[in-house]
């Protein structure tokens, strides 16, 4: 292996926040997110383990960086092509680099390596093998060669599969064969990973964190742009029709977010929030300011890193004052946190 592949700065270890138990591996992607298996994340969030921690065993061992869940397939079935979850760590350690992904035609016989965290080895071990090819289900099949060394086992799920000939990551471990004597494992190839997470290798320094007034977890939305031309992203709620805003907010009732509420626009690298819909109020909470500034109707405001776009919502605040009375309603805000810190892995 090359020097970086021997101590991969993209290798992640996933642990449960509540008890620190190691549950699997992960891969750092180009946009600062971590790719892992959905069934690995489920081990962290199930049985009241609270949340997800990520650390980089070759860079900053045992740091336990909190990570937010951006995407997680449910139900999480090990060995499925969509056994995929995406995490966003609160920070990245110095020296972290995105994995060099490569689509591969699964050439049989290539030498592979994977670093995992089986029972009894929380610091991780290497497993080597050879690629057999693709299964009919579209997974990469590989097996450890010879009786020596660690075979792939539970605890390798979510880890990158390194192809020595291609000098690239060609997949993510998702399952091991139930017959341990076969020393065989299966991985989701890069083309399938990209299908479910298109931002796998494209750097998107500009993004939104959407904060839900109804108590849902924050979610990350990348804002991809290409070239100097104007780019628009409409914000609003869906109604199930084929035409939907690019940034959808939950349309639970009662709600106050209009169908086409406002839009974010990029012109020559400058971002704005615009209010083109008559009689619809949009606000901006500027970074470091507790107050709200209203976007002029038929006008716009410039956005800077750390600003939050605020959209009025209505939430249930508790039972009514009298028995049998309808629940009380209170005003709240969706907040779209604008991030343009230029710190995304490029």
C-alpha positions in Angstrom: 0.0 0.0 0.0 1.0 3.6 -0.6 1.8 5.8 2.5 -1.7 7.3 2.7 -3.5 4.0 2.0 -1.4 2.4 4.8 -2.8 5.0 7.3 -5.8 6.3 5.4 -6.8 9.8 6.5 -10.3 9.0 5.3 -10.9 6.0 7.6 -13.6 6.7 10.2 -14.6 4.7 13.2 -18.3 4.9 14.3 -19.3 4.6 18.0 -22.5 4.9 19.9 -22.7 8.1 21.9 -24.3 6.7 25.0 -21.8 3.9 25.9 -18.9 4.5 23.4 -19.3 1.0 21.9 -17.6 0.7 18.5 -20.2 -0.4 15.9 -18.4 -0.1 12.5 -16.4 2.0 10.1 -17.0 4.9 7.8 -15.5 6.9 4.9 -14.9 10.6 4.6 -16.3 12.0 1.4 -15.3 15.1 -0.6 -18.0 17.4 0.9 -17.1 16.8 4.5 -19.7 14.1 5.2 -19.1 10.5 6.3 -20.5 7.6 4.5 -21.4 4.4 6.4 -24.0 1.7 6.5 -27.5 2.3 7.7 -27.5 -0.8 9.9 -24.3 0.6 11.6 -26.1 3.9 12.4 -29.1 1.9 13.6 -26.9 0.2 16.2 -26.1 3.7 17.6 -29.6 5.1 17.6 -31.4 1.9 18.7 -31.7 0.6 22.3 -31.4 4.1 23.7 -27.7 4.6 22.7 -28.5 8.2 22.0 -26.5 9.3 19.0 -23.5 8.8 16.8 -19.8 9.6 17.4 -17.1 9.6 14.7 -13.4 9.5 15.1 -10.4 9.1 12.8 -8.2 6.3 14.2 -5.2 7.2 12.1 -5.3 10.9 13.0 -7.0 11.6 16.3 -7.8 8.4 18.2 -10.7 8.4 20.7 -11.8 12.0 20.0 -15.5 11.0 19.7 -16.7 13.8 17.4 -20.5 14.2 17.5 -22.0 13.5 14.1 -25.5 14.4 12.8 -27.5 12.0 10.6 -28.1 13.5 7.2 -29.4 10.4 5.5 -30.3 6.9 6.8 -32.1 4.2 4.9 -34.8 2.4 6.9 -35.3 -0.4 7.6 -31.5 -1.0 7.6 -30.8 -4.3 6.0 -27.1 -5.5 5.9 -26.1 -6.6 2.5 -28.5 -4.4 0.6 -27.3 -2.0 -2.1 -29.1 0.8 -0.3 -27.7 0.0 3.1 -26.3 3.5 3.2 -26.2 6.3 5.8 -24.6 9.7 5.6 -23.3 11.6 8.7 -22.0 15.1 9.2 -19.4 15.4 11.9 -19.3 18.7 13.9 -15.7 19.1 12.8 -12.9 17.3 11.0 -9.4 16.7 12.6 -6.3 18.2 11.1 -5.0 16.0 8.2 -8.4 14.5 7.3 -8.7 13.9 3.6 -11.6 12.6 1.4 -11.3 9.1 0.0 -10.2 8.8 -3.6 -13.3 7.0 -5.0 -13.2 5.2 -8.3 -15.9 3.4 -10.3 -14.6 -0.1 -11.1 -15.8 -2.8 -13.4 -14.9 -5.3 -10.6 -11.9 -6.9 -12.3 -11.5 -10.3 -10.6 -8.2 -11.0 -8.9 -7.4 -7.5 -7.7 -5.8 -7.3 -4.3 -8.1 -5.5 -1.8 -7.7 -4.3 1.8 -10.2 -3.2 4.4 -9.7 -1.8 7.9 -12.4 -2.8 10.4 -13.3 -3.1 14.1 -14.4 -6.7 14.9 -15.1 -7.8 18.4 -12.0 -7.6 20.6 -10.3 -5.1 18.3 -11.8 -1.7 19.0 -8.7 0.0 17.7 -9.1 -1.8 14.4 -7.3 -4.5 12.2 -6.5 -4.9 8.6 -8.1 -7.7 6.4 -6.7 -8.5 3.0 -8.2 -10.4 0.2 -8.9 -10.8 -3.5 -11.9 -9.6 -5.5 -14.0 -12.4 -7.0 -16.4 -10.1 -9.0 -19.9 -8.7 -8.8 -22.8 -10.7 -7.5 -26.2 -10.8 -9.4 -27.4 -8.3 -6.7 -24.7 -5.8 -7.8 -22.4 -6.2 -4.8 -18.7 -6.7 -4.9 -17.6 -10.1 -3.5 -14.2 -10.6 -2.0 -12.5 -13.1 0.2 -9.5 -13.3 2.5 -6.7 -15.5 1.0 -4.9 -18.1 3.0 -5.4 -19.1 6.6 -3.4 -16.3 8.2 -4.5 -12.8 9.0 -7.9 -11.4 10.0 -10.9 -12.4 7.8 -13.6 -9.8 7.3 -16.1 -10.0 10.1 -18.8 -8.0 11.9 -17.4 -4.6 12.7 -16.0 -4.0 9.1 -19.4 -2.7 7.9 -19.1 0.9 6.6 -15.4 0.7 6.0 -13.8 1.5 2.7 -12.5 -1.2 0.3 -9.1 -0.3 -1.1 -8.1 -1.6 -4.5 -4.3 -2.0 -4.6 -4.1 -2.1 -8.4 -6.3 1.0 -8.9 -5.0 2.8 -5.9 -8.5 3.9 -5.0 -11.6 3.1 -2.9 -14.0 1.0 -4.9 -16.7 0.2 -2.4 -18.0 0.1 1.2 -18.2 -3.1 3.2 -21.9 -4.0 4.0 -22.0 -7.6 5.0 -20.0 -10.8 5.7 -20.9 -14.3 4.8 -22.8 -16.2 7.6 -20.4 -19.1 7.1 -17.3 -17.6 8.7 -15.2 -20.4 7.3 -15.7 -19.0 3.8 -13.9 -15.7 4.9 -16.0 -13.8 2.4 -17.5 -10.3 2.5 -19.6 -8.1 0.3 -19.3 -4.4 -0.5 -21.6 -1.7 -2.1 -19.6 -0.5 -5.2 -19.0 3.2 -5.8 -21.5 3.5 -8.6 -24.3 2.3 -6.2 -23.0 4.6 -3.4 -23.1 7.5 -5.8 -26.7 6.6 -6.9 -27.9 7.0 -3.3 -25.6 9.9 -2.4 -24.8 12.0 -5.5 -22.6 14.4 -3.4 -20.1 11.5 -2.8 -17.2 13.1 -4.6 -18.5 16.6 -5.6 -17.3 19.4 -3.2 -20.2 21.7 -2.2 -18.7 24.4 0.1 -22.1 26.2 0.3 -24.9 24.4 2.2 -27.9 24.8 4.4 -28.6 23.3 7.8 -32.4 23.2 8.1 -33.6 23.4 11.7 -37.2 22.1 12.2 -39.5 23.9 14.6 -41.4 20.6 15.1 -38.4 19.0 16.8 -37.0 17.0 13.9 -33.2 16.5 13.6 -31.3 19.2 11.6 -30.7 18.1 8.0 -28.0 19.3 5.5 -28.9 20.5 2.0 -26.0 21.2 -0.4 -26.4 24.2 -2.7 -24.5 23.2 -5.9 -23.6 25.8 -8.4 -21.7 25.7 -11.7 -20.3 28.7 -13.6 -21.1 32.4 -13.2 -24.7 32.2 -14.3 -27.6 32.8 -11.9 -28.8 29.8 -9.8 -32.1 29.6 -7.9 -33.4 27.4 -5.2 -37.0 27.7 -4.2 -38.1 27.1 -0.6 -41.6 26.0 0.3 -43.8 23.0 1.2 -44.8 20.2 -1.2 -48.3 19.2 -2.3 -47.4 15.9 -4.0 -47.4 17.3 -7.5 -44.5 16.7 -10.0 -43.4 20.3 -9.6 -41.9 20.9 -6.1 -39.6 23.5 -4.6 -36.0 22.4 -4.4 -35.9 22.9 -0.6 -39.0 21.2 0.9 -40.3 21.9 4.4 -42.7 19.5 6.1 -46.2 20.3 5.2 -47.8 19.1 8.4 -50.9 21.0 9.6 -51.3 23.5 11.0 -48.6 25.3 8.9 -47.8 28.8 7.8 -45.1 28.1 5.2 -46.5 28.8 1.8 -46.2 26.5 -1.2 -43.6 28.8 -2.9 -42.4 30.8 0.0 -39.0 32.4 -1.0 -35.9 31.5 -2.9 -32.2 31.6 -2.5 -30.2 32.9 -5.4 -26.5 32.9 -6.3 -25.1 35.5 -8.7 -21.3 35.5 -9.4 -20.6 33.9 -6.0 -22.9 36.2 -4.0 -25.9 34.7 -2.2 -29.3 36.4 -1.6 -32.6 35.5 -0.1 -35.4 36.9 -2.2 -39.1 37.4 -1.5 -40.9 37.3 -4.9 -44.2 36.1 -3.5 -46.6 38.9 -2.5 -47.8 39.1 1.1 -45.4 36.3 2.3 -43.0 37.3 5.0 -39.4 36.0 5.2 -36.9 37.1 7.7 -33.1 36.9 8.2 -31.3 36.5 11.5 -27.9 37.8 10.8 -24.9 36.1 12.5 -24.4 37.5 16.0 -27.7 39.4 16.0 -30.7 38.1 18.1 -33.2 40.2 16.1 -35.0 39.4 12.8 -34.7 41.5 9.7 -37.5 41.2 7.2 -36.8 40.6 3.5 -38.5 43.4 1.6 -41.5 42.3 -0.4 -40.5 41.9 -4.0 -36.9 42.5 -2.8 -33.9 40.6 -1.4 -31.2 40.6 1.3 -27.6 39.5 1.0 -26.6 36.3 2.9 -23.3 35.8 4.7 -21.8 32.8 6.4 -23.7 32.1 9.7 -26.9 34.0 8.7 -30.2 32.2 9.2 -33.3 32.5 6.9 -36.4 32.4 9.2 -39.8 31.3 8.0 -42.8 31.5 10.2 -44.4 28.2 11.3 -47.1 27.2 13.8 -46.4 24.5 16.4 -48.5 22.8 19.0 -47.6 24.2 22.4 -49.6 21.9 24.6 -53.2 21.1 25.7 -55.8 23.7 25.8 -56.7 25.4 29.1 -60.0 23.5 29.4 -60.7 19.8 29.3 -61.4 18.6 25.8 -60.2 21.9 24.3 -58.0 21.8 21.2 -54.3 22.0 21.6 -52.8 25.5 21.9 -50.8 26.8 19.0 -47.7 29.0 19.1 -45.6 30.8 16.6 -42.2 29.4 15.7 -39.7 29.5 12.9 -38.1 27.2 10.4 -34.4 28.3 10.3 -32.2 27.7 7.3 -28.6 28.2 8.5 -26.5 29.4 5.6 -22.9 28.0 5.6 -20.3 29.3 3.3 -17.1 28.7 5.3 -15.0 27.4 2.4 -13.7 24.7 4.7 -15.3 21.8 2.8 -12.8 19.1 1.6 -11.9 20.0 -2.0 
